[in-house]
Amino acid sequence: MMAPNACMVSPQAWFRSKGLHARKSLGQNFLQDAAVAQAIVDRSGVGAEDIVLEIGPGLGALSFPIARRVKRLVVVEKDPELAAWLTTEIAEKNFQNITLHAADILQLDWMAIFDEMLRDAEGYRLVIFGNLPYNISSQIVVRLVEHRHRIERAVLMFQKELAERLRAEPGGRDYGRLTVLLRFCAHITTLVNVGARSFYPKPKVDSEVIEIRFPKPEPFPVPDEAALIRVVRAAFGNRRKTLKNSLMAGLPGVRTEDIAHILRTIGIDPVRRAETLDIEDFIRLSLAISAREIMTTER
């Protein structure tokens, strides 16, 4: 019996046959190891109760194994050459449960896509999949946080450096804005480590597949999410500065004396740096700043 992913297309052979090259502008590195692709799908645990949105399917290394397991798969491919080839492959392989959008995922209305995917699918779970180019990875993470109430989890491949930032602990240089944004609402687990040799063209760094799960209730419920995001962005806007100076630069509407007073009141030393604060510190800080702004406005 043939292995599920035994017919995986060789990216190098495909590009040679088309007279094309992988596009650096799109951050294209294609998974070429069938065993790794199958391990990713296996460890993701997707099944018949899942509806999946895949970002950047490429040559279908993950798409076709996923489609064999799930209720419905929607793939979004920006590269027109790849999108045209995938359309033909989907038809020839007779995948009735795959829908393709030839589009830029960052230009699409995610809520409209979700509504389409979940129509007549009550009780199914929405999962996001993707081998993400480095240049859009951070934007995708932010979108996931924004839309997490519709998503159960995401299984995403990142460059190792970014994956380490997403699951970093406070105190180190990897800990930053994205770490905090995920920590208040998600649990992160490493599923598969993928060496650079598993890709074509071979990148300079290894990759890591992580699962971002959005539990209900959330790990750290936040009364004012917009305030938290604003404060976190300001705090990490000038990493080399002290927390007080970063907030002064990033929150121009808040008075300097108010920032100093707030930090002292909630027990945070103004000379600390943003990367030393844990998620609970940031929540307390954002609430205190919001309360101070309201008090100042009402005077």
N, C-alpha and C positions, 0 to 999 in steps of 0.2 A: 504494500500500500504506500502511495506517495505521501511524503511529509507535507503538512499544510502549507509550508512556505517554500517548497522545493523549487517552484517555478519563479522565484523572485528574479526580477530583471536586473542585470548588471548595469549600474549607472555608467561605467566607463564605456562599455560596449554600446549602450544606447546613444550616448553623446557622439561617439565615433560614427555610428551609422547615420546620424542626422547631420553630421558636419557642424555640430554645435559645441559650446563649452559651458560649463557651470558658470553662473553669473555671480561674481563677487558682490555686485551691487545689491543682490538679494540675499547675500549670506548663504549661498547654496552649498551644503555639504550633505551628500546623500548616503544613507545607511546602505551598506553593501554586504553585510554579514547576515545571512538568513537565520542563523542560529541566535544571534543577538536580537534580531527583530522578533523572533518567536518568543524568546525569553521575556522581552518587554511586554508583549501581549499577554503571555501566561501570568506574569507577576502582577499585571494590572488588575487581574481578576474580573475583567469585563465579561458580561454574560447576557443571557436572553432578556433580562430586566433592564438593560441599559440602552440609552439612545446617546450616540456619540457625535460630537463635533470635532473634526480633525483639522488643525491649522497646518497648512503646508504639506500636503500628502506626498508631493514629489512624484516618485515612480511607484507609489503604492506599497512600499515595503511593509508598512504597518497597516495600511488601509484594508487590503484584502483579507489578511488574517483577522482583523477586527470585525469586518463585515460578516464573516462566517459565524461570528458568535453573538452579535447584538441584534436588537430589534431594528434599528435604523442608524445609518451613518451619513452624516453630511460633511463633505470635504470642501475646503476653501483653498483654492490655488491661485496665486497671483500671476505666475509665469504662464503666458498664453500658449506656448509650445507644449508645456507639460499638461496644461488643462485640456488641450485638444487631444493629446495622446491618451490621457486618462478617460476622457469621454468615450473614446473608441474601445479601450480595454474594458471598461465597465459594461458596455453593451455586449462585447464579444464573450465576456465571462458570465454574462447573464445575471449580474448582481441587481436584483430588483429593489434592494433596500439601500442603495447608495444614491445620494443626490449630490451633484457637483455644482459649486458656485465658482466661476472664473472671476475672481475679485481679490482685492486687497482686504484682508481681515480687519485692518484698522480703519477702513472706510465704510464698513458695513454697519448696519443697525443691529446690534447684538440682540436686543429684545425682540425685534421682528423675526430674526433667525430662530430664536428660542421658541417663539410662538408657533412658527411653522413646524419646527421639529417635534414639539410636544402636542400638536393638534391630534385629538383622538387617541392620546397616549397617556391617559390618567394612570398614575401609579408607577410609571417608568422613571428611571433615574437619569439625569443629564450629566454626562461626563465629557470633559474637554481633553483632547489628545493633541500632541504636537511635538515635532522636532524643531525647536525654535531657533531662528537666526539670532545671533547675539544682538543685532541692532534693533530688534523689536521686542526682545525678551522682557525688559523692564515695563514697557507699555502694556504688554499682555498681562503681566502680573497685576498691574493697577486695574485693568479692565476686569480681571477675575474678582478682585476685591469689590469693585463697584457692583458686579452682577452676581455676587455669591449667593444671594437668596434664591436664585433659580438653578444654581449648580450644586451638585452633590460633591464633586471632586474633580481634580484635574491631574492628568498624568503627562508630564512634560519633560522633554530632554533639553537641558541647558548645558552651556559650557561649564566645566568644573568650577571655574572661578565664581561664576554667578550663583551656582547651586550652593556653594559654601557660604556666600553672602546671605542667601535666603534662610539658611538654617543656623546662622551664627549665634553665639551667645554674647550677652553684653560684655564690654570691656576690650574687645579686639577690633582691629582695623576693618574686618569684614562686616561687622555689625553696622547697619545703616538704616536708611529710610524704608527700604523694601522689607527688611527684616521685621521692623516694628509693625508695618502695615499688615503683614501676614500673621504676626504673632497674636494679635488681639482677636483674630477671627478664624484661624486655621490651625490644623496640625500637619506637620511636614514629615515625610518618611522617604528615605532613599530606597529605591526599588532595584536599580541596576546601574553599575558603573560600566561605561563604554569607552574603550580605548580609541585613540585617534585612528588607528589602522582599520577600524570598522567602517570608515567613511571614505567616500570619493567626492571631490578631491580630499586628500588627507589634511585635516586641520592641524594647527600647531599645538593644540591642547586636547586633553581628554574631555569626555562629557559625562553627565550623570542624569539618570532619569529619576525624578522625584514625584511623589504623590502629594498633592496639596488637597487636603480634605477639609470641607467646611461643615463642622458639626453644628447641630442644633440641640441645646443652646450653645452659643459661642463661648470660647474659653474665657474671654474677658469682655462682658457686655459693656458697651460704651454709650453713655447717655447722649453725647453730642459728637458724632463721628466726624462731621465737618471741622469742628474745632480741633479735634485730635490730629487730623491730617494736616491742617494748617500749621499747628505747633511743631509737629514732627518734621515737616518740610523746612520750617525756619531753623529748627535746632541743628539739622544736618546740612544746612545751606553753607555754613562756614565751619567745616570740621576742625580746623586748626585753632579756632577761637574758643574762648570759654563759653559755657552755656549762656551766661548773661549777655555776652557780646553778640553771640549768634542770634539770640532772640531779639535783641535790639535792632539788628540789621534786617532780620526777616519779618519782624512785626512792627513796621513803622508807625502803625496807629496806636501802639501801646507805649506809654511813657516809660522812660528809663527808670525812674524811681519806683514805678509800679512793678516792673519786672524784678527789681532787686527785692522789693518787699514781698512779693509773691513767693519767690524762691526761698527766702528766709522763713516765711510762714509755714510752708509745707515741708521744711526740713531738707532742702536740697542746696548744697553749697554752690554759690554762683560761679565759682571757678572750675567746677567740674566740666567735663566735655560731654557732648550728646551721647557718645557711644558707651558711656558708663551708666546710663539710665535704663532700667528695665521697663517693660510695658506698663506696669502699674504706676511707675513714676511719671510716665508720659500722660497717662490718663488723669492723674491728680493734677499735673501741671496744666493740662488743657482746660480742665474744669475750673481751676482757680483763675486762669487768665480770662476765660469767658465771663466768669462772675464779676471780675474786676472791670472788664469792659462795659458790662451792663450797668454796674454801679456808677461808673464814670459818666456814662451817657445820661443816666437819670438825674444826675445832680443839677 
